[in-house]
């Protein structure tokens, strides 16, 4: 079957490389140097003369009313696949997706995150009773989102080592391992604001160690109930 545009001309498929993503309209468009269409010599076809290419969003994003995932994932140097909606006129580029690869066949330049490939690339210095990371991912089970600055979200389905992990580039993180154990670390100040009631139920023991001062203030009554209360034992 031949797919045709409104003008009757067939689509023209392409591969290309993103050279500019600073879309003045801020709708996720990028400028792409298309293989076999644009000269590789930028003196002949400068980046600012390339047409803005529009990405097609996933069907899980509404793409309307600010709802869904913003289409801003592509970076300069990203290889993309798409088509010209106006065929050989090549003035209306549409991007269907991006392609990961291994530039120069150098495995150290693999476009896929090391975390997804079974290599734990996040170094976490341990403090106090903090346990080592539960990372034990095997390819291709770990679904990884990594941002340019280094924020990471992992949903790992590695058999027997299922895990979720949210990591901030500062070193703060939350990790839940296959047993349901949660480890949360905040490297800066931590504020928790509860505007109504709060109930905490703990079936086991609680141990709190504070290297600095510990202040508790209440506007109401304070009640302590225990078979035995020891102060400075």
SVG drawing of the C-alpha trace seen along z (x, -y; Angstrom):
<svg xmlns="http://www.w3.org/2000/svg" viewBox="-6 -32 42 47">
<polyline fill="none" stroke="black" stroke-width="0.4" points="0.0,0.0 1.3,-3.5 0.7,-6.2 0.0,-9.5 -0.2,-13.1 -3.0,-15.5 -1.0,-16.6 -0.8,-13.0 2.9,-12.6 4.2,-9.7 6.0,-10.2 9.8,-10.3 11.4,-8.4 14.7,-9.6 17.3,-9.1 19.1,-12.1 20.9,-13.7 19.6,-16.5 21.6,-19.7 19.4,-22.2 16.6,-21.8 16.1,-25.4 12.6,-25.5 11.3,-29.1 7.7,-27.7 8.7,-25.4 6.7,-22.5 9.5,-19.9 10.6,-20.5 14.3,-20.0 16.4,-20.8 17.6,-17.7 20.4,-17.2 18.9,-14.5 21.2,-11.9 21.2,-12.1 19.1,-15.2 21.2,-17.9 24.9,-18.4 27.2,-17.3 29.1,-20.5 27.5,-23.1 28.9,-25.8 26.6,-24.7 23.5,-24.1 23.9,-25.9 22.0,-24.6 19.7,-27.6 18.6,-26.8 17.3,-23.4 13.5,-23.0 12.0,-22.4 11.0,-18.7 7.9,-17.9 8.0,-14.8 5.1,-12.4 4.1,-11.8 3.3,-8.4 -0.4,-7.6 -0.1,-7.6 0.5,-11.3 -2.5,-13.6 -0.3,-16.1 -3.0,-18.7 -3.7,-21.0 -0.3,-20.4 -1.4,-16.9 1.1,-14.0 4.9,-13.8 6.5,-16.8 8.2,-16.0 11.6,-17.4 13.7,-14.2 15.9,-14.6 19.4,-16.1 21.9,-17.5 23.5,-14.5 20.5,-12.2 19.9,-10.0 16.2,-10.1 13.9,-8.3 11.0,-9.9 9.5,-11.1 8.8,-14.2 5.1,-14.7 5.4,-16.5 7.5,-13.9 10.5,-15.0 9.8,-18.7 11.3,-17.9 9.9,-20.9 7.7,-19.2 9.8,-16.7 8.1,-14.5 10.0,-12.5 8.7,-9.0 11.4,-8.0 15.1,-8.0 17.7,-5.3 20.3,-4.2 23.6,-2.8 27.3,-2.3 29.2,-5.2 32.5,-4.2 31.8,-0.6 33.2,-1.8 31.3,0.0 32.2,-2.8 30.1,-5.2 27.0,-2.9 23.9,-5.1 22.0,-2.9 22.5,-3.6 25.0,-1.5 22.3,-0.9 20.1,0.7 23.0,2.9 23.8,4.4 26.5,1.9 25.8,-0.1 27.3,-3.4 26.0,-5.3 28.5,-5.6 26.8,-6.0 29.1,-6.7 27.6,-4.9 26.8,-6.8 25.9,-5.3 23.7,-2.2 23.0,-2.8 23.1,0.6 24.8,1.1 22.5,0.6 20.3,3.6 21.2,3.1 21.6,6.4 20.1,5.6 20.4,7.9 19.8,6.7 17.1,6.3 15.0,6.1 15.9,2.7 13.8,-0.2 15.9,-3.3 15.2,-7.0 18.3,-9.2 18.3,-12.9 21.1,-15.1 22.2,-16.3 22.2,-12.8 18.7,-12.3 17.7,-8.6 14.4,-6.6 14.7,-2.8 12.0,-0.2 13.9,3.1 12.2,6.4 15.3,8.6 13.9,11.9 14.4,12.2 16.0,8.8 13.0,6.6 13.5,3.0 12.5,-0.6 15.0,-3.4 14.6,-7.2 18.0,-9.1 18.7,-12.8 22.1,-14.0 22.9,-15.4 23.0,-11.9 19.6,-11.9 17.6,-8.7 14.9,-6.2 15.3,-2.5 12.9,0.4 14.3,3.8 12.8,7.2 11.9,7.9 10.1,4.6 12.9,3.0 13.0,-0.8 16.2,-2.8 15.8,-6.6 18.7,-9.1 18.5,-12.9 21.9,-14.6 20.5,-18.1 17.8,-19.5 14.6,-17.5 11.1,-19.0 7.9,-17.0 4.7,-19.0 1.5,-17.3 -1.6,-19.6 -3.9,-17.0 -3.4,-14.1 -0.6,-11.5 -0.4,-8.0 2.8,-5.8 2.5,-2.1 5.7,-0.1 5.5,3.6 9.1,4.0 11.6,1.9 12.6,-1.7 16.1,-3.1 17.0,-6.8 20.5,-8.2 21.1,-11.9 24.6,-13.4 23.3,-16.9 20.7,-18.3 17.1,-16.9 14.2,-19.2 10.6,-18.2 7.9,-20.9 4.2,-20.4 1.4,-22.9 -0.7,-20.3 -0.2,-17.5 2.5,-14.8 1.8,-11.3 4.4,-8.5 3.1,-5.0 5.5,-2.0 6.0,0.8 9.3,-0.8 10.9,-4.2 14.7,-4.6 16.4,-7.9 20.2,-7.9 20.5,-4.2"/>
</svg>
